[in-house]
Amino acid sequence: MNSYIEELTYCNGANTAILAARSCIVPVNLFKSALFSLFEGDHIFVKVSAVNDYGESVASQVGDGAVVLSRPDPPTNLVND
């Protein structure tokens, strides 16, 4: 589908904590939500731009593409012999 969606909830440089950390983390569950509708095994390609008083920067090169994965739930009902 080759389209991009701007995500500012988790990666907004106007947030002083994100700005100070110089990084951000987007929870994998966001990518499985209706906004993105990705499934286990889908690839995520990301590009980044910055905005300041002078305007928006040129977008970065597209990243290599992470794969949407999830961890299985921890086991329950374990029996210790």
mmCIF file of the N, C-alpha and C atoms, coordinates in Angstrom:
data_MODEL
# 
_entry.id   MODEL 
# 
loop_
_atom_site.group_PDB 
_atom_site.id 
_atom_site.type_symbol 
_atom_site.label_atom_id 
_atom_site.label_alt_id 
_atom_site.label_comp_id 
_atom_site.label_asym_id 
_atom_site.label_entity_id 
_atom_site.label_seq_id 
_atom_site.pdbx_PDB_ins_code 
_atom_site.Cartn_x 
_atom_site.Cartn_y 
_atom_site.Cartn_z 
_atom_site.occupancy 
_atom_site.B_iso_or_equiv 
_atom_site.pdbx_formal_charge 
_atom_site.auth_seq_id 
_atom_site.auth_comp_id 
_atom_site.auth_asym_id 
_atom_site.auth_atom_id 
_atom_site.pdbx_PDB_model_num 
ATOM 1   N N  . MET A 1 1  ? 0.815  -1.194  0.000  1.00 0.00 ? 1  MET A N  1 
ATOM 2   C CA . MET A 1 1  ? 0.000  0.000   0.000  1.00 0.00 ? 1  MET A CA 1 
ATOM 3   C C  . MET A 1 1  ? 0.858  1.257   0.000  1.00 0.00 ? 1  MET A C  1 
ATOM 4   N N  . ASN A 1 2  ? 2.082  1.312   0.244  1.00 0.00 ? 2  ASN A N  1 
ATOM 5   C CA . ASN A 1 2  ? 2.988  2.445   0.089  1.00 0.00 ? 2  ASN A CA 1 
ATOM 6   C C  . ASN A 1 2  ? 2.446  3.802   0.531  1.00 0.00 ? 2  ASN A C  1 
ATOM 7   N N  . SER A 1 3  ? 1.791  3.854   1.664  1.00 0.00 ? 3  SER A N  1 
ATOM 8   C CA . SER A 1 3  ? 1.377  5.140   2.211  1.00 0.00 ? 3  SER A CA 1 
ATOM 9   C C  . SER A 1 3  ? 1.930  5.254   3.626  1.00 0.00 ? 3  SER A C  1 
ATOM 10  N N  . TYR A 1 4  ? 2.049  6.478   4.083  1.00 0.00 ? 4  TYR A N  1 
ATOM 11  C CA . TYR A 1 4  ? 2.603  6.715   5.410  1.00 0.00 ? 4  TYR A CA 1 
ATOM 12  C C  . TYR A 1 4  ? 1.592  7.457   6.266  1.00 0.00 ? 4  TYR A C  1 
ATOM 13  N N  . ILE A 1 5  ? 1.607  7.165   7.552  1.00 0.00 ? 5  ILE A N  1 
ATOM 14  C CA . ILE A 1 5  ? 0.708  7.805   8.511  1.00 0.00 ? 5  ILE A CA 1 
ATOM 15  C C  . ILE A 1 5  ? 1.572  8.511   9.543  1.00 0.00 ? 5  ILE A C  1 
ATOM 16  N N  . GLU A 1 6  ? 1.279  9.765   9.813  1.00 0.00 ? 6  GLU A N  1 
ATOM 17  C CA . GLU A 1 6  ? 2.025  10.509  10.818 1.00 0.00 ? 6  GLU A CA 1 
ATOM 18  C C  . GLU A 1 6  ? 1.592  10.061  12.212 1.00 0.00 ? 6  GLU A C  1 
ATOM 19  N N  . GLU A 1 7  ? 2.565  9.761   13.066 1.00 0.00 ? 7  GLU A N  1 
ATOM 20  C CA . GLU A 1 7  ? 2.267  9.309   14.420 1.00 0.00 ? 7  GLU A CA 1 
ATOM 21  C C  . GLU A 1 7  ? 2.882  10.299  15.404 1.00 0.00 ? 7  GLU A C  1 
ATOM 22  N N  . LEU A 1 8  ? 2.044  11.046  16.113 1.00 0.00 ? 8  LEU A N  1 
ATOM 23  C CA . LEU A 1 8  ? 2.555  12.051  17.046 1.00 0.00 ? 8  LEU A CA 1 
ATOM 24  C C  . LEU A 1 8  ? 2.253  11.735  18.504 1.00 0.00 ? 8  LEU A C  1 
ATOM 25  N N  . THR A 1 9  ? 1.488  10.703  18.772 1.00 0.00 ? 9  THR A N  1 
ATOM 26  C CA . THR A 1 9  ? 1.174  10.359  20.155 1.00 0.00 ? 9  THR A CA 1 
ATOM 27  C C  . THR A 1 9  ? 2.432  9.926   20.894 1.00 0.00 ? 9  THR A C  1 
ATOM 28  N N  . TYR A 1 10 ? 3.240  9.091   20.286 1.00 0.00 ? 10 TYR A N  1 
ATOM 29  C CA . TYR A 1 10 ? 4.415  8.526   20.935 1.00 0.00 ? 10 TYR A CA 1 
ATOM 30  C C  . TYR A 1 10 ? 5.725  9.147   20.458 1.00 0.00 ? 10 TYR A C  1 
ATOM 31  N N  . CYS A 1 11 ? 5.689  9.881   19.350 1.00 0.00 ? 11 CYS A N  1 
ATOM 32  C CA . CYS A 1 11 ? 6.930  10.419  18.768 1.00 0.00 ? 11 CYS A CA 1 
ATOM 33  C C  . CYS A 1 11 ? 6.800  11.892  18.402 1.00 0.00 ? 11 CYS A C  1 
ATOM 34  N N  . ASN A 1 12 ? 6.373  12.695  19.344 1.00 0.00 ? 12 ASN A N  1 
ATOM 35  C CA . ASN A 1 12 ? 6.208  14.124  19.102 1.00 0.00 ? 12 ASN A CA 1 
ATOM 36  C C  . ASN A 1 12 ? 7.340  14.873  19.787 1.00 0.00 ? 12 ASN A C  1 
ATOM 37  N N  . GLY A 1 13 ? 8.205  15.481  19.012 1.00 0.00 ? 13 GLY A N  1 
ATOM 38  C CA . GLY A 1 13 ? 9.343  16.213  19.556 1.00 0.00 ? 13 GLY A CA 1 
ATOM 39  C C  . GLY A 1 13 ? 8.948  17.429  20.365 1.00 0.00 ? 13 GLY A C  1 
ATOM 40  N N  . ALA A 1 14 ? 7.670  17.843  20.307 1.00 0.00 ? 14 ALA A N  1 
ATOM 41  C CA . ALA A 1 14 ? 7.205  18.936  21.151 1.00 0.00 ? 14 ALA A CA 1 
ATOM 42  C C  . ALA A 1 14 ? 7.080  18.472  22.602 1.00 0.00 ? 14 ALA A C  1 
ATOM 43  N N  . ASN A 1 15 ? 7.053  17.157  22.824 1.00 0.00 ? 15 ASN A N  1 
ATOM 44  C CA . ASN A 1 15 ? 7.029  16.583  24.172 1.00 0.00 ? 15 ASN A CA 1 
ATOM 45  C C  . ASN A 1 15 ? 8.457  16.655  24.711 1.00 0.00 ? 15 ASN A C  1 
ATOM 46  N N  . THR A 1 16 ? 8.655  17.372  25.802 1.00 0.00 ? 16 THR A N  1 
ATOM 47  C CA . THR A 1 16 ? 10.012 17.595  26.311 1.00 0.00 ? 16 THR A CA 1 
ATOM 48  C C  . THR A 1 16 ? 10.727 16.299  26.700 1.00 0.00 ? 16 THR A C  1 
ATOM 49  N N  . ALA A 1 17 ? 9.999  15.298  27.186 1.00 0.00 ? 17 ALA A N  1 
ATOM 50  C CA . ALA A 1 17 ? 10.627 14.019  27.554 1.00 0.00 ? 17 ALA A CA 1 
ATOM 51  C C  . ALA A 1 17 ? 11.159 13.306  26.307 1.00 0.00 ? 17 ALA A C  1 
ATOM 52  N N  . ILE A 1 18 ? 10.385 13.314  25.236 1.00 0.00 ? 18 ILE A N  1 
ATOM 53  C CA . ILE A 1 18 ? 10.833 12.683  23.984 1.00 0.00 ? 18 ILE A CA 1 
ATOM 54  C C  . ILE A 1 18 ? 12.009 13.458  23.406 1.00 0.00 ? 18 ILE A C  1 
ATOM 55  N N  . LEU A 1 19 ? 11.918 14.781  23.446 1.00 0.00 ? 19 LEU A N  1 
ATOM 56  C CA . LEU A 1 19 ? 13.003 15.617  22.942 1.00 0.00 ? 19 LEU A CA 1 
ATOM 57  C C  . LEU A 1 19 ? 14.292 15.352  23.713 1.00 0.00 ? 19 LEU A C  1 
ATOM 58  N N  . ALA A 1 20 ? 14.207 15.280  25.042 1.00 0.00 ? 20 ALA A N  1 
ATOM 59  C CA . ALA A 1 20 ? 15.393 15.029  25.863 1.00 0.00 ? 20 ALA A CA 1 
ATOM 60  C C  . ALA A 1 20 ? 15.980 13.642  25.594 1.00 0.00 ? 20 ALA A C  1 
ATOM 61  N N  . ALA A 1 21 ? 15.117 12.651  25.386 1.00 0.00 ? 21 ALA A N  1 
ATOM 62  C CA . ALA A 1 21 ? 15.582 11.279  25.135 1.00 0.00 ? 21 ALA A CA 1 
ATOM 63  C C  . ALA A 1 21 ? 16.159 11.126  23.728 1.00 0.00 ? 21 ALA A C  1 
ATOM 64  N N  . ARG A 1 22 ? 15.757 12.011  22.832 1.00 0.00 ? 22 ARG A N  1 
ATOM 65  C CA . ARG A 1 22 ? 16.176 11.961  21.418 1.00 0.00 ? 22 ARG A CA 1 
ATOM 66  C C  . ARG A 1 22 ? 15.794 10.645  20.750 1.00 0.00 ? 22 ARG A C  1 
ATOM 67  N N  . SER A 1 23 ? 14.739 10.025  21.277 1.00 0.00 ? 23 SER A N  1 
ATOM 68  C CA . SER A 1 23 ? 14.209 8.798   20.685 1.00 0.00 ? 23 SER A CA 1 
ATOM 69  C C  . SER A 1 23 ? 12.780 8.606   21.169 1.00 0.00 ? 23 SER A C  1 
ATOM 70  N N  . CYS A 1 24 ? 12.083 7.688   20.532 1.00 0.00 ? 24 CYS A N  1 
ATOM 71  C CA . CYS A 1 24 ? 10.721 7.387   20.959 1.00 0.00 ? 24 CYS A CA 1 
ATOM 72  C C  . CYS A 1 24 ? 10.423 5.921   20.647 1.00 0.00 ? 24 CYS A C  1 
ATOM 73  N N  . ILE A 1 25 ? 9.445  5.394   21.349 1.00 0.00 ? 25 ILE A N  1 
ATOM 74  C CA . ILE A 1 25 ? 9.033  4.001   21.159 1.00 0.00 ? 25 ILE A CA 1 
ATOM 75  C C  . ILE A 1 25 ? 7.546  3.974   20.864 1.00 0.00 ? 25 ILE A C  1 
ATOM 76  N N  . VAL A 1 26 ? 7.184  3.312   19.788 1.00 0.00 ? 26 VAL A N  1 
ATOM 77  C CA . VAL A 1 26 ? 5.783  3.155   19.426 1.00 0.00 ? 26 VAL A CA 1 
ATOM 78  C C  . VAL A 1 26 ? 5.381  1.728   19.761 1.00 0.00 ? 26 VAL A C  1 
ATOM 79  N N  . PRO A 1 27 ? 4.396  1.533   20.640 1.00 0.00 ? 27 PRO A N  1 
ATOM 80  C CA . PRO A 1 27 ? 3.975  0.181   21.027 1.00 0.00 ? 27 PRO A CA 1 
ATOM 81  C C  . PRO A 1 27 ? 3.457  -0.615  19.823 1.00 0.00 ? 27 PRO A C  1 
ATOM 82  N N  . VAL A 1 28 ? 3.812  -1.879  19.759 1.00 0.00 ? 28 VAL A N  1 
ATOM 83  C CA . VAL A 1 28 ? 3.406  -2.722  18.637 1.00 0.00 ? 28 VAL A CA 1 
ATOM 84  C C  . VAL A 1 28 ? 1.882  -2.801  18.515 1.00 0.00 ? 28 VAL A C  1 
ATOM 85  N N  . ASN A 1 29 ? 1.163  -2.704  19.636 1.00 0.00 ? 29 ASN A N  1 
ATOM 86  C CA . ASN A 1 29 ? -0.303 -2.766  19.569 1.00 0.00 ? 29 ASN A CA 1 
ATOM 87  C C  . ASN A 1 29 ? -0.896 -1.639  18.748 1.00 0.00 ? 29 ASN A C  1 
ATOM 88  N N  . LEU A 1 30 ? -0.207 -0.497  18.676 1.00 0.00 ? 30 LEU A N  1 
ATOM 89  C CA . LEU A 1 30 ? -0.699 0.609   17.848 1.00 0.00 ? 30 LEU A CA 1 
ATOM 90  C C  . LEU A 1 30 ? -0.762 0.185   16.380 1.00 0.00 ? 30 LEU A C  1 
ATOM 91  N N  . PHE A 1 31 ? 0.222  -0.571  15.941 1.00 0.00 ? 31 PHE A N  1 
ATOM 92  C CA . PHE A 1 31 ? 0.260  -0.996  14.540 1.00 0.00 ? 31 PHE A CA 1 
ATOM 93  C C  . PHE A 1 31 ? -0.824 -2.019  14.215 1.00 0.00 ? 31 PHE A C  1 
ATOM 94  N N  . LYS A 1 32 ? -1.322 -2.699  15.239 1.00 0.00 ? 32 LYS A N  1 
ATOM 95  C CA . LYS A 1 32 ? -2.401 -3.668  15.033 1.00 0.00 ? 32 LYS A CA 1 
ATOM 96  C C  . LYS A 1 32 ? -3.767 -3.019  15.160 1.00 0.00 ? 32 LYS A C  1 
ATOM 97  N N  . SER A 1 33 ? -3.815 -1.739  15.563 1.00 0.00 ? 33 SER A N  1 
ATOM 98  C CA . SER A 1 33 ? -5.091 -1.031  15.735 1.00 0.00 ? 33 SER A CA 1 
ATOM 99  C C  . SER A 1 33 ? -5.683 -0.641  14.380 1.00 0.00 ? 33 SER A C  1 
ATOM 100 N N  . ALA A 1 34 ? -6.879 -0.113  14.408 1.00 0.00 ? 34 ALA A N  1 
ATOM 101 C CA . ALA A 1 34 ? -7.596 0.260   13.182 1.00 0.00 ? 34 ALA A CA 1 
ATOM 102 C C  . ALA A 1 34 ? -6.842 1.307   12.363 1.00 0.00 ? 34 ALA A C  1 
ATOM 103 N N  . LEU A 1 35 ? -6.047 2.156   13.029 1.00 0.00 ? 35 LEU A N  1 
ATOM 104 C CA . LEU A 1 35 ? -5.310 3.191   12.306 1.00 0.00 ? 35 LEU A CA 1 
ATOM 105 C C  . LEU A 1 35 ? -4.377 2.586   11.261 1.00 0.00 ? 35 LEU A C  1 
ATOM 106 N N  . PHE A 1 36 ? -3.696 1.502   11.632 1.00 0.00 ? 36 PHE A N  1 
ATOM 107 C CA . PHE A 1 36 ? -2.737 0.864   10.727 1.00 0.00 ? 36 PHE A CA 1 
ATOM 108 C C  . PHE A 1 36 ? -3.238 -0.474  10.187 1.00 0.00 ? 36 PHE A C  1 
ATOM 109 N N  . SER A 1 37 ? -3.957 -1.218  10.996 1.00 0.00 ? 37 SER A N  1 
ATOM 110 C CA . SER A 1 37 ? -4.516 -2.526  10.613 1.00 0.00 ? 37 SER A CA 1 
ATOM 111 C C  . SER A 1 37 ? -3.466 -3.507  10.105 1.00 0.00 ? 37 SER A C  1 
ATOM 112 N N  . LEU A 1 38 ? -2.341 -3.578  10.776 1.00 0.00 ? 38 LEU A N  1 
ATOM 113 C CA . LEU A 1 38 ? -1.312 -4.538  10.389 1.00 0.00 ? 38 LEU A CA 1 
ATOM 114 C C  . LEU A 1 38 ? -1.516 -5.851  11.141 1.00 0.00 ? 38 LEU A C  1 
ATOM 115 N N  . PHE A 1 39 ? -0.996 -6.922  10.578 1.00 0.00 ? 39 PHE A N  1 
ATOM 116 C CA . PHE A 1 39 ? -1.138 -8.243  11.157 1.00 0.00 ? 39 PHE A CA 1 
ATOM 117 C C  . PHE A 1 39 ? 0.231  -8.826  11.462 1.00 0.00 ? 39 PHE A C  1 
ATOM 118 N N  . GLU A 1 40 ? 0.247  -9.865  12.278 1.00 0.00 ? 40 GLU A N  1 
ATOM 119 C CA . GLU A 1 40 ? 1.470  -10.607 12.578 1.00 0.00 ? 40 GLU A CA 1 
ATOM 120 C C  . GLU A 1 40 ? 2.181  -10.948 11.272 1.00 0.00 ? 40 GLU A C  1 
ATOM 121 N N  . GLY A 1 41 ? 3.467  -10.604 11.165 1.00 0.00 ? 41 GLY A N  1 
ATOM 122 C CA . GLY A 1 41 ? 4.252  -10.904 9.971  1.00 0.00 ? 41 GLY A CA 1 
ATOM 123 C C  . GLY A 1 41 ? 4.307  -9.779  8.955  1.00 0.00 ? 41 GLY A C  1 
ATOM 124 N N  . ASP A 1 42 ? 3.420  -8.763  9.070  1.00 0.00 ? 42 ASP A N  1 
ATOM 125 C CA . ASP A 1 42 ? 3.483  -7.611  8.169  1.00 0.00 ? 42 ASP A CA 1 
ATOM 126 C C  . ASP A 1 42 ? 4.760  -6.819  8.434  1.00 0.00 ? 42 ASP A C  1 
ATOM 127 N N  . HIS A 1 43 ? 5.196  -6.071  7.452  1.00 0.00 ? 43 HIS A N  1 
ATOM 128 C CA . HIS A 1 43 ? 6.403  -5.253  7.583  1.00 0.00 ? 43 HIS A CA 1 
ATOM 129 C C  . HIS A 1 43 ? 6.034  -3.789  7.812  1.00 0.00 ? 43 HIS A C  1 
ATOM 130 N N  . ILE A 1 44 ? 6.839  -3.116  8.636  1.00 0.00 ? 44 ILE A N  1 
ATOM 131 C CA . ILE A 1 44 ? 6.655  -1.702  8.926  1.00 0.00 ? 44 ILE A CA 1 
ATOM 132 C C  . ILE A 1 44 ? 7.862  -0.962  8.365  1.00 0.00 ? 44 ILE A C  1 
ATOM 133 N N  . PHE A 1 45 ? 7.618  -0.019  7.479  1.00 0.00 ? 45 PHE A N  1 
ATOM 134 C CA . PHE A 1 45 ? 8.678  0.805   6.922  1.00 0.00 ? 45 PHE A CA 1 
ATOM 135 C C  . PHE A 1 45 ? 8.483  2.219   7.442  1.00 0.00 ? 45 PHE A C  1 
ATOM 136 N N  . VAL A 1 46 ? 9.554  2.817   7.947  1.00 0.00 ? 46 VAL A N  1 
ATOM 137 C CA . VAL A 1 46 ? 9.444  4.096   8.632  1.00 0.00 ? 46 VAL A CA 1 
ATOM 138 C C  . VAL A 1 46 ? 10.365 5.119   7.997  1.00 0.00 ? 46 VAL A C  1 
ATOM 139 N N  . LYS A 1 47 ? 9.873  6.358   7.918  1.00 0.00 ? 47 LYS A N  1 
ATOM 140 C CA . LYS A 1 47 ? 10.746 7.473   7.588  1.00 0.00 ? 47 LYS A CA 1 
ATOM 141 C C  . LYS A 1 47 ? 10.456 8.584   8.587  1.00 0.00 ? 47 LYS A C  1 
ATOM 142 N N  . VAL A 1 48 ? 11.451 9.409   8.846  1.00 0.00 ? 48 VAL A N  1 
ATOM 143 C CA . VAL A 1 48 ? 11.363 10.396  9.909  1.00 0.00 ? 48 VAL A CA 1 
ATOM 144 C C  . VAL A 1 48 ? 11.646 11.780  9.344  1.00 0.00 ? 48 VAL A C  1 
ATOM 145 N N  . SER A 1 49 ? 10.917 12.773  9.858  1.00 0.00 ? 49 SER A N  1 
ATOM 146 C CA . SER A 1 49 ? 11.228 14.166  9.534  1.00 0.00 ? 49 SER A CA 1 
ATOM 147 C C  . SER A 1 49 ? 11.129 14.976  10.817 1.00 0.00 ? 49 SER A C  1 
ATOM 148 N N  . ALA A 1 50 ? 11.704 16.158  10.800 1.00 0.00 ? 50 ALA A N  1 
ATOM 149 C CA . ALA A 1 50 ? 11.680 17.038  11.965 1.00 0.00 ? 50 ALA A CA 1 
ATOM 150 C C  . ALA A 1 50 ? 11.051 18.371  11.561 1.00 0.00 ? 50 ALA A C  1 
ATOM 151 N N  . VAL A 1 51 ? 10.417 19.008  12.531 1.00 0.00 ? 51 VAL A N  1 
ATOM 152 C CA . VAL A 1 51 ? 9.811  20.314  12.290 1.00 0.00 ? 51 VAL A CA 1 
ATOM 153 C C  . VAL A 1 51 ? 10.327 21.274  13.346 1.00 0.00 ? 51 VAL A C  1 
ATOM 154 N N  . ASN A 1 52 ? 10.759 22.454  12.909 1.00 0.00 ? 52 ASN A N  1 
ATOM 155 C CA . ASN A 1 52 ? 11.168 23.494  13.849 1.00 0.00 ? 52 ASN A CA 1 
ATOM 156 C C  . ASN A 1 52 ? 10.688 24.849  13.329 1.00 0.00 ? 52 ASN A C  1 
ATOM 157 N N  . ASP A 1 53 ? 11.207 25.937  13.881 1.00 0.00 ? 53 ASP A N  1 
ATOM 158 C CA . ASP A 1 53 ? 10.759 27.277  13.485 1.00 0.00 ? 53 ASP A CA 1 
ATOM 159 C C  . ASP A 1 53 ? 10.998 27.578  12.008 1.00 0.00 ? 53 ASP A C  1 
ATOM 160 N N  . TYR A 1 54 ? 11.914 26.856  11.374 1.00 0.00 ? 54 TYR A N  1 
ATOM 161 C CA . TYR A 1 54 ? 12.241 27.092  9.965  1.00 0.00 ? 54 TYR A CA 1 
ATOM 162 C C  . TYR A 1 54 ? 11.421 26.234  9.010  1.00 0.00 ? 54 TYR A C  1 
ATOM 163 N N  . GLY A 1 55 ? 10.650 25.304  9.540  1.00 0.00 ? 55 GLY A N  1 
ATOM 164 C CA . GLY A 1 55 ? 9.827  24.436  8.698  1.00 0.00 ? 55 GLY A CA 1 
ATOM 165 C C  . GLY A 1 55 ? 10.158 22.978  8.894  1.00 0.00 ? 55 GLY A C  1 
ATOM 166 N N  . GLU A 1 56 ? 9.707  22.159  7.979  1.00 0.00 ? 56 GLU A N  1 
ATOM 167 C CA . GLU A 1 56 ? 9.910  20.714  8.074  1.00 0.00 ? 56 GLU A CA 1 
ATOM 168 C C  . GLU A 1 56 ? 11.138 20.285  7.293  1.00 0.00 ? 56 GLU A C  1 
ATOM 169 N N  . SER A 1 57 ? 11.882 19.341  7.858  1.00 0.00 ? 57 SER A N  1 
ATOM 170 C CA . SER A 1 57 ? 13.073 18.819  7.193  1.00 0.00 ? 57 SER A CA 1 
ATOM 171 C C  . SER A 1 57 ? 12.669 17.867  6.065  1.00 0.00 ? 57 SER A C  1 
ATOM 172 N N  . VAL A 1 58 ? 13.626 17.540  5.258  1.00 0.00 ? 58 VAL A N  1 
ATOM 173 C CA . VAL A 1 58 ? 13.434 16.497  4.259  1.00 0.00 ? 58 VAL A CA 1 
ATOM 174 C C  . VAL A 1 58 ? 13.289 15.184  5.019  1.00 0.00 ? 58 VAL A C  1 
ATOM 175 N N  . ALA A 1 59 ? 12.405 14.317  4.590  1.00 0.00 ? 59 ALA A N  1 
ATOM 176 C CA . ALA A 1 59 ? 12.210 13.022  5.261  1.00 0.00 ? 59 ALA A CA 1 
ATOM 177 C C  . ALA A 1 59 ? 13.453 12.156  5.106  1.00 0.00 ? 59 ALA A C  1 
ATOM 178 N N  . SER A 1 60 ? 13.709 11.339  6.115  1.00 0.00 ? 60 SER A N  1 
ATOM 179 C CA . SER A 1 60 ? 14.834 10.413  6.067  1.00 0.00 ? 60 SER A CA 1 
ATOM 180 C C  . SER A 1 60 ? 14.600 9.340   5.009  1.00 0.00 ? 60 SER A C  1 
ATOM 181 N N  . GLN A 1 61 ? 15.637 8.578   4.745  1.00 0.00 ? 61 GLN A N  1 
ATOM 182 C CA . GLN A 1 61 ? 15.482 7.406   3.898  1.00 0.00 ? 61 GLN A CA 1 
ATOM 183 C C  . GLN A 1 61 ? 14.564 6.429   4.617  1.00 0.00 ? 61 GLN A C  1 
ATOM 184 N N  . VAL A 1 62 ? 13.869 5.619   3.873  1.00 0.00 ? 62 VAL A N  1 
ATOM 185 C CA . VAL A 1 62 ? 12.969 4.628   4.467  1.00 0.00 ? 62 VAL A CA 1 
ATOM 186 C C  . VAL A 1 62 ? 13.798 3.554   5.152  1.00 0.00 ? 62 VAL A C  1 
ATOM 187 N N  . GLY A 1 63 ? 13.401 3.194   6.388  1.00 0.00 ? 63 GLY A N  1 
ATOM 188 C CA . GLY A 1 63 ? 14.095 2.152   7.139  1.00 0.00 ? 63 GLY A CA 1 
ATOM 189 C C  . GLY A 1 63 ? 13.936 0.790   6.487  1.00 0.00 ? 63 GLY A C  1 
ATOM 190 N N  . ASP A 1 64 ? 14.689 -0.188  6.963  1.00 0.00 ? 64 ASP A N  1 
ATOM 191 C CA . ASP A 1 64 ? 14.720 -1.531  6.381  1.00 0.00 ? 64 ASP A CA 1 
ATOM 192 C C  . ASP A 1 64 ? 13.423 -2.303  6.514  1.00 0.00 ? 64 ASP A C  1 
ATOM 193 N N  . GLY A 1 65 ? 12.607 -1.950  7.449  1.00 0.00 ? 65 GLY A N  1 
ATOM 194 C CA . GLY A 1 65 ? 11.338 -2.645  7.602  1.00 0.00 ? 65 GLY A CA 1 
ATOM 195 C C  . GLY A 1 65 ? 11.340 -3.645  8.730  1.00 0.00 ? 65 GLY A C  1 
ATOM 196 N N  . ALA A 1 66 ? 10.759 -3.268  9.830  1.00 0.00 ? 66 ALA A N  1 
ATOM 197 C CA . ALA A 1 66 ? 10.601 -4.182  10.960 1.00 0.00 ? 66 ALA A CA 1 
ATOM 198 C C  . ALA A 1 66 ? 9.409  -5.091  10.681 1.00 0.00 ? 66 ALA A C  1 
ATOM 199 N N  . VAL A 1 67 ? 9.355  -6.200  11.358 1.00 0.00 ? 67 VAL A N  1 
ATOM 200 C CA . VAL A 1 67 ? 8.256  -7.151  11.190 1.00 0.00 ? 67 VAL A CA 1 
ATOM 201 C C  . VAL A 1 67 ? 7.384  -7.098  12.439 1.00 0.00 ? 67 VAL A C  1 
ATOM 202 N N  . VAL A 1 68 ? 6.077  -7.042  12.249 1.00 0.00 ? 68 VAL A N  1 
ATOM 203 C CA . VAL A 1 68 ? 5.137  -7.037  13.369 1.00 0.00 ? 68 VAL A CA 1 
ATOM 204 C C  . VAL A 1 68 ? 5.137  -8.420  13.997 1.00 0.00 ? 68 VAL A C  1 
ATOM 205 N N  . LEU A 1 69 ? 5.553  -8.478  15.248 1.00 0.00 ? 69 LEU A N  1 
ATOM 206 C CA . LEU A 1 69 ? 5.575  -9.731  15.999 1.00 0.00 ? 69 LEU A CA 1 
ATOM 207 C C  . LEU A 1 69 ? 4.931  -9.490  17.351 1.00 0.00 ? 69 LEU A C  1 
ATOM 208 N N  . SER A 1 70 ? 4.491  -10.530 17.948 1.00 0.00 ? 70 SER A N  1 
ATOM 209 C CA . SER A 1 70 ? 3.993  -10.413 19.321 1.00 0.00 ? 70 SER A CA 1 
ATOM 210 C C  . SER A 1 70 ? 4.472  -11.629 20.101 1.00 0.00 ? 70 SER A C  1 
ATOM 211 N N  . ARG A 1 71 ? 4.628  -11.429 21.371 1.00 0.00 ? 71 ARG A N  1 
ATOM 212 C CA . ARG A 1 71 ? 5.033  -12.540 22.230 1.00 0.00 ? 71 ARG A CA 1 
ATOM 213 C C  . ARG A 1 71 ? 3.809  -13.336 22.624 1.00 0.00 ? 71 ARG A C  1 
ATOM 214 N N  . PRO A 1 72 ? 3.938  -14.623 22.723 1.00 0.00 ? 72 PRO A N  1 
ATOM 215 C CA . PRO A 1 72 ? 2.799  -15.406 23.214 1.00 0.00 ? 72 PRO A CA 1 
ATOM 216 C C  . PRO A 1 72 ? 2.536  -15.100 24.687 1.00 0.00 ? 72 PRO A C  1 
ATOM 217 N N  . ASP A 1 73 ? 1.339  -15.343 25.120 1.00 0.00 ? 73 ASP A N  1 
ATOM 218 C CA . ASP A 1 73 ? 1.017  -15.179 26.535 1.00 0.00 ? 73 ASP A CA 1 
ATOM 219 C C  . ASP A 1 73 ? 1.835  -16.160 27.355 1.00 0.00 ? 73 ASP A C  1 
ATOM 220 N N  . PRO A 1 74 ? 2.200  -15.792 28.580 1.00 0.00 ? 74 PRO A N  1 
ATOM 221 C CA . PRO A 1 74 ? 2.941  -16.718 29.418 1.00 0.00 ? 74 PRO A CA 1 
ATOM 222 C C  . PRO A 1 74 ? 2.088  -17.949 29.716 1.00 0.00 ? 74 PRO A C  1 
ATOM 223 N N  . PRO A 1 75 ? 2.734  -19.088 29.937 1.00 0.00 ? 75 PRO A N  1 
ATOM 224 C CA . PRO A 1 75 ? 1.984  -20.306 30.212 1.00 0.00 ? 75 PRO A CA 1 
ATOM 225 C C  . PRO A 1 75 ? 1.203  -20.195 31.540 1.00 0.00 ? 75 PRO A C  1 
ATOM 226 N N  . THR A 1 76 ? 0.109  -20.865 31.579 1.00 0.00 ? 76 THR A N  1 
ATOM 227 C CA . THR A 1 76 ? -0.690 -20.925 32.807 1.00 0.00 ? 76 THR A CA 1 
ATOM 228 C C  . THR A 1 76 ? -0.876 -22.384 33.191 1.00 0.00 ? 76 THR A C  1 
ATOM 229 N N  . ASN A 1 77 ? -1.344 -22.639 34.368 1.00 0.00 ? 77 ASN A N  1 
ATOM 230 C CA . ASN A 1 77 ? -1.628 -23.989 34.838 1.00 0.00 ? 77 ASN A CA 1 
ATOM 231 C C  . ASN A 1 77 ? -0.409 -24.893 34.804 1.00 0.00 ? 77 ASN A C  1 
ATOM 232 N N  . LEU A 1 78 ? 0.759  -24.358 35.122 1.00 0.00 ? 78 LEU A N  1 
ATOM 233 C CA . LEU A 1 78 ? 1.963  -25.197 35.170 1.00 0.00 ? 78 LEU A CA 1 
ATOM 234 C C  . LEU A 1 78 ? 1.909  -26.063 36.428 1.00 0.00 ? 78 LEU A C  1 
ATOM 235 N N  . VAL A 1 79 ? 2.334  -27.274 36.257 1.00 0.00 ? 79 VAL A N  1 
ATOM 236 C CA . VAL A 1 79 ? 2.335  -28.209 37.379 1.00 0.00 ? 79 VAL A CA 1 
ATOM 237 C C  . VAL A 1 79 ? 3.785  -28.469 37.741 1.00 0.00 ? 79 VAL A C  1 
ATOM 238 N N  . ASN A 1 80 ? 4.092  -28.328 39.016 1.00 0.00 ? 80 ASN A N  1 
ATOM 239 C CA . ASN A 1 80 ? 5.441  -28.582 39.498 1.00 0.00 ? 80 ASN A CA 1 
ATOM 240 C C  . ASN A 1 80 ? 5.456  -29.960 40.183 1.00 0.00 ? 80 ASN A C  1 
ATOM 241 N N  . ASP A 1 81 ? 6.148  -30.909 39.578 1.00 0.00 ? 81 ASP A N  1 
ATOM 242 C CA . ASP A 1 81 ? 6.181  -32.269 40.148 1.00 0.00 ? 81 ASP A CA 1 
ATOM 243 C C  . ASP A 1 81 ? 7.160  -32.391 41.254 1.00 0.00 ? 81 ASP A C  1 
# 
